[in-house]
Amino acid sequence: MKRDKELENNPEFREYRRKMHQSLVNPDDNPVTREEEARAETGRKPTLMQYLFGAFMIVVYVGMGILLMIGFLGEPTNLLWKICNYVVGVILVIYGIWRAIRLVFGLDTRL
């Protein structure tokens, strides 16, 4: 108990507590939001390699989706596998389109 009171009076300890436990000291101050705002203020633009990699991945996702839907990898004999090919193909094409939208408009989401 005595040690706790000594710590409370220590300015270094108060500064440590303020830095490390901001949610307890000020619950309205969200450190994650501040970091996101700081990142947005810096205006960091993606590099050319990031754009090229993003475009390449869009081609891969849409291409694999189309190849699955047209049966390029082998026509499945079972109806269940045929349905799975179409479902996965559609999902890949939709995800490729989503990545293209994010690349074109510069959206940085955490989905």
CNS distance restraints for C-alpha pairs under 8 A (distance, minus, plus):
assign (resid   1 and name CA) (resid   5 and name CA) 6.54 0.50 0.50
assign (resid   2 and name CA) (resid   6 and name CA) 6.38 0.50 0.50
assign (resid   3 and name CA) (resid   7 and name CA) 6.22 0.50 0.50
assign (resid   4 and name CA) (resid   8 and name CA) 6.24 0.50 0.50
assign (resid   5 and name CA) (resid   9 and name CA) 6.45 0.50 0.50
assign (resid   6 and name CA) (resid  10 and name CA) 6.39 0.50 0.50
assign (resid   7 and name CA) (resid  13 and name CA) 6.18 0.50 0.50
assign (resid   7 and name CA) (resid  14 and name CA) 7.96 0.50 0.50
assign (resid   8 and name CA) (resid  13 and name CA) 6.90 0.50 0.50
assign (resid   8 and name CA) (resid  14 and name CA) 6.65 0.50 0.50
assign (resid   9 and name CA) (resid  13 and name CA) 7.93 0.50 0.50
assign (resid   9 and name CA) (resid  14 and name CA) 7.67 0.50 0.50
assign (resid  10 and name CA) (resid  14 and name CA) 6.45 0.50 0.50
assign (resid  11 and name CA) (resid  15 and name CA) 6.18 0.50 0.50
assign (resid  12 and name CA) (resid  16 and name CA) 6.15 0.50 0.50
assign (resid  13 and name CA) (resid  17 and name CA) 6.10 0.50 0.50
assign (resid  14 and name CA) (resid  18 and name CA) 6.08 0.50 0.50
assign (resid  15 and name CA) (resid  19 and name CA) 6.23 0.50 0.50
assign (resid  16 and name CA) (resid  20 and name CA) 5.96 0.50 0.50
assign (resid  17 and name CA) (resid  21 and name CA) 5.41 0.50 0.50
assign (resid  17 and name CA) (resid  22 and name CA) 7.51 0.50 0.50
assign (resid  18 and name CA) (resid  22 and name CA) 5.49 0.50 0.50
assign (resid  18 and name CA) (resid  25 and name CA) 6.43 0.50 0.50
assign (resid  21 and name CA) (resid  25 and name CA) 6.51 0.50 0.50
assign (resid  22 and name CA) (resid  26 and name CA) 5.63 0.50 0.50
assign (resid  22 and name CA) (resid  27 and name CA) 7.02 0.50 0.50
assign (resid  22 and name CA) (resid  29 and name CA) 7.33 0.50 0.50
assign (resid  22 and name CA) (resid  31 and name CA) 7.84 0.50 0.50
assign (resid  23 and name CA) (resid  27 and name CA) 4.44 0.50 0.50
assign (resid  23 and name CA) (resid  28 and name CA) 7.47 0.50 0.50
assign (resid  23 and name CA) (resid  29 and name CA) 6.89 0.50 0.50
assign (resid  23 and name CA) (resid  30 and name CA) 7.08 0.50 0.50
assign (resid  30 and name CA) (resid  34 and name CA) 6.60 0.50 0.50
assign (resid  31 and name CA) (resid  35 and name CA) 6.30 0.50 0.50
assign (resid  32 and name CA) (resid  36 and name CA) 6.32 0.50 0.50
assign (resid  33 and name CA) (resid  37 and name CA) 6.13 0.50 0.50
assign (resid  34 and name CA) (resid  38 and name CA) 6.09 0.50 0.50
assign (resid  35 and name CA) (resid  39 and name CA) 6.15 0.50 0.50
assign (resid  36 and name CA) (resid  40 and name CA) 6.17 0.50 0.50
assign (resid  37 and name CA) (resid  41 and name CA) 6.12 0.50 0.50
assign (resid  38 and name CA) (resid  42 and name CA) 6.42 0.50 0.50
assign (resid  39 and name CA) (resid  43 and name CA) 7.03 0.50 0.50
assign (resid  39 and name CA) (resid  44 and name CA) 7.43 0.50 0.50
assign (resid  40 and name CA) (resid  44 and name CA) 7.47 0.50 0.50
assign (resid  46 and name CA) (resid  50 and name CA) 5.94 0.50 0.50
assign (resid  46 and name CA) (resid  51 and name CA) 6.86 0.50 0.50
assign (resid  47 and name CA) (resid  51 and name CA) 6.51 0.50 0.50
assign (resid  48 and name CA) (resid  52 and name CA) 6.17 0.50 0.50
assign (resid  49 and name CA) (resid  53 and name CA) 5.98 0.50 0.50
assign (resid  50 and name CA) (resid  54 and name CA) 5.99 0.50 0.50
assign (resid  51 and name CA) (resid  55 and name CA) 6.13 0.50 0.50
assign (resid  51 and name CA) (resid 103 and name CA) 7.32 0.50 0.50
assign (resid  52 and name CA) (resid  56 and name CA) 6.08 0.50 0.50
assign (resid  53 and name CA) (resid  57 and name CA) 6.14 0.50 0.50
assign (resid  54 and name CA) (resid  58 and name CA) 6.26 0.50 0.50
assign (resid  54 and name CA) (resid  99 and name CA) 7.61 0.50 0.50
assign (resid  54 and name CA) (resid 100 and name CA) 7.93 0.50 0.50
assign (resid  54 and name CA) (resid 103 and name CA) 6.92 0.50 0.50
assign (resid  55 and name CA) (resid  59 and name CA) 6.39 0.50 0.50
assign (resid  55 and name CA) (resid 100 and name CA) 7.37 0.50 0.50
assign (resid  55 and name CA) (resid 103 and name CA) 7.85 0.50 0.50
assign (resid  56 and name CA) (resid  60 and name CA) 6.29 0.50 0.50
assign (resid  57 and name CA) (resid  61 and name CA) 6.12 0.50 0.50
assign (resid  57 and name CA) (resid  96 and name CA) 7.69 0.50 0.50
assign (resid  58 and name CA) (resid  62 and name CA) 6.10 0.50 0.50
assign (resid  58 and name CA) (resid  96 and name CA) 4.86 0.50 0.50
assign (resid  58 and name CA) (resid  97 and name CA) 7.27 0.50 0.50
assign (resid  58 and name CA) (resid  99 and name CA) 6.35 0.50 0.50
assign (resid  58 and name CA) (resid 100 and name CA) 6.31 0.50 0.50
assign (resid  59 and name CA) (resid  63 and name CA) 5.62 0.50 0.50
assign (resid  59 and name CA) (resid  96 and name CA) 7.37 0.50 0.50
assign (resid  60 and name CA) (resid  64 and name CA) 5.91 0.50 0.50
assign (resid  60 and name CA) (resid  96 and name CA) 7.98 0.50 0.50
assign (resid  61 and name CA) (resid  65 and name CA) 6.14 0.50 0.50
assign (resid  61 and name CA) (resid  92 and name CA) 5.37 0.50 0.50
assign (resid  61 and name CA) (resid  93 and name CA) 6.17 0.50 0.50
assign (resid  61 and name CA) (resid  95 and name CA) 7.11 0.50 0.50
assign (resid  61 and name CA) (resid  96 and name CA) 5.10 0.50 0.50
assign (resid  62 and name CA) (resid  66 and name CA) 6.19 0.50 0.50
assign (resid  62 and name CA) (resid  92 and name CA) 6.05 0.50 0.50
assign (resid  62 and name CA) (resid  93 and name CA) 4.46 0.50 0.50
assign (resid  62 and name CA) (resid  94 and name CA) 7.76 0.50 0.50
assign (resid  62 and name CA) (resid  95 and name CA) 7.86 0.50 0.50
assign (resid  62 and name CA) (resid  96 and name CA) 5.23 0.50 0.50
assign (resid  62 and name CA) (resid  97 and name CA) 7.49 0.50 0.50
assign (resid  63 and name CA) (resid  67 and name CA) 6.09 0.50 0.50
assign (resid  63 and name CA) (resid  93 and name CA) 7.68 0.50 0.50
assign (resid  64 and name CA) (resid  68 and name CA) 6.09 0.50 0.50
assign (resid  64 and name CA) (resid  89 and name CA) 6.99 0.50 0.50
assign (resid  64 and name CA) (resid  92 and name CA) 7.07 0.50 0.50
assign (resid  64 and name CA) (resid  93 and name CA) 7.91 0.50 0.50
assign (resid  65 and name CA) (resid  69 and name CA) 6.28 0.50 0.50
assign (resid  65 and name CA) (resid  88 and name CA) 6.92 0.50 0.50
assign (resid  65 and name CA) (resid  89 and name CA) 3.71 0.50 0.50
assign (resid  65 and name CA) (resid  90 and name CA) 6.11 0.50 0.50
assign (resid  65 and name CA) (resid  91 and name CA) 7.32 0.50 0.50
assign (resid  65 and name CA) (resid  92 and name CA) 4.91 0.50 0.50
assign (resid  65 and name CA) (resid  93 and name CA) 5.18 0.50 0.50
assign (resid  66 and name CA) (resid  70 and name CA) 6.21 0.50 0.50
assign (resid  66 and name CA) (resid  89 and name CA) 6.12 0.50 0.50
assign (resid  66 and name CA) (resid  90 and name CA) 7.90 0.50 0.50
assign (resid  66 and name CA) (resid  93 and name CA) 7.11 0.50 0.50
assign (resid  67 and name CA) (resid  71 and name CA) 6.14 0.50 0.50
assign (resid  67 and name CA) (resid  72 and name CA) 5.23 0.50 0.50
assign (resid  67 and name CA) (resid  73 and name CA) 6.93 0.50 0.50
assign (resid  67 and name CA) (resid  89 and name CA) 7.56 0.50 0.50
assign (resid  68 and name CA) (resid  72 and name CA) 6.36 0.50 0.50
assign (resid  68 and name CA) (resid  73 and name CA) 6.68 0.50 0.50
assign (resid  68 and name CA) (resid  85 and name CA) 5.52 0.50 0.50
assign (resid  68 and name CA) (resid  86 and name CA) 6.65 0.50 0.50
assign (resid  68 and name CA) (resid  88 and name CA) 7.57 0.50 0.50
assign (resid  68 and name CA) (resid  89 and name CA) 5.28 0.50 0.50
assign (resid  69 and name CA) (resid  85 and name CA) 6.10 0.50 0.50
assign (resid  69 and name CA) (resid  86 and name CA) 5.03 0.50 0.50
assign (resid  69 and name CA) (resid  89 and name CA) 5.44 0.50 0.50
assign (resid  69 and name CA) (resid  90 and name CA) 7.57 0.50 0.50
assign (resid  71 and name CA) (resid  75 and name CA) 5.05 0.50 0.50
assign (resid  71 and name CA) (resid  76 and name CA) 7.76 0.50 0.50
assign (resid  71 and name CA) (resid  85 and name CA) 7.93 0.50 0.50
assign (resid  75 and name CA) (resid  82 and name CA) 7.57 0.50 0.50
assign (resid  76 and name CA) (resid  81 and name CA) 5.94 0.50 0.50
assign (resid  76 and name CA) (resid  82 and name CA) 5.59 0.50 0.50
assign (resid  77 and name CA) (resid  81 and name CA) 7.48 0.50 0.50
assign (resid  77 and name CA) (resid  82 and name CA) 7.42 0.50 0.50
assign (resid  78 and name CA) (resid  82 and name CA) 6.43 0.50 0.50
assign (resid  79 and name CA) (resid  83 and name CA) 6.25 0.50 0.50
assign (resid  80 and name CA) (resid  84 and name CA) 6.22 0.50 0.50
assign (resid  81 and name CA) (resid  85 and name CA) 6.10 0.50 0.50
assign (resid  82 and name CA) (resid  86 and name CA) 6.46 0.50 0.50
assign (resid  83 and name CA) (resid  87 and name CA) 6.14 0.50 0.50
assign (resid  84 and name CA) (resid  88 and name CA) 5.96 0.50 0.50
assign (resid  85 and name CA) (resid  89 and name CA) 5.85 0.50 0.50
assign (resid  86 and name CA) (resid  90 and name CA) 6.04 0.50 0.50
assign (resid  87 and name CA) (resid  91 and name CA) 6.22 0.50 0.50
assign (resid  88 and name CA) (resid  92 and name CA) 6.12 0.50 0.50
assign (resid  89 and name CA) (resid  93 and name CA) 6.25 0.50 0.50
assign (resid  90 and name CA) (resid  94 and name CA) 6.12 0.50 0.50
assign (resid  91 and name CA) (resid  95 and name CA) 6.07 0.50 0.50
assign (resid  92 and name CA) (resid  96 and name CA) 6.05 0.50 0.50
assign (resid  93 and name CA) (resid  97 and name CA) 6.24 0.50 0.50
assign (resid  94 and name CA) (resid  98 and name CA) 6.20 0.50 0.50
assign (resid  95 and name CA) (resid  99 and name CA) 6.17 0.50 0.50
assign (resid  96 and name CA) (resid 100 and name CA) 6.21 0.50 0.50
assign (resid  97 and name CA) (resid 101 and name CA) 6.25 0.50 0.50
assign (resid  98 and name CA) (resid 102 and name CA) 6.28 0.50 0.50
assign (resid  99 and name CA) (resid 103 and name CA) 6.09 0.50 0.50
assign (resid 100 and name CA) (resid 104 and name CA) 6.07 0.50 0.50
assign (resid 101 and name CA) (resid 105 and name CA) 6.02 0.50 0.50
assign (resid 101 and name CA) (resid 107 and name CA) 7.91 0.50 0.50
assign (resid 102 and name CA) (resid 106 and name CA) 5.47 0.50 0.50
assign (resid 102 and name CA) (resid 107 and name CA) 4.74 0.50 0.50
assign (resid 102 and name CA) (resid 108 and name CA) 7.03 0.50 0.50
assign (resid 103 and name CA) (resid 107 and name CA) 6.81 0.50 0.50
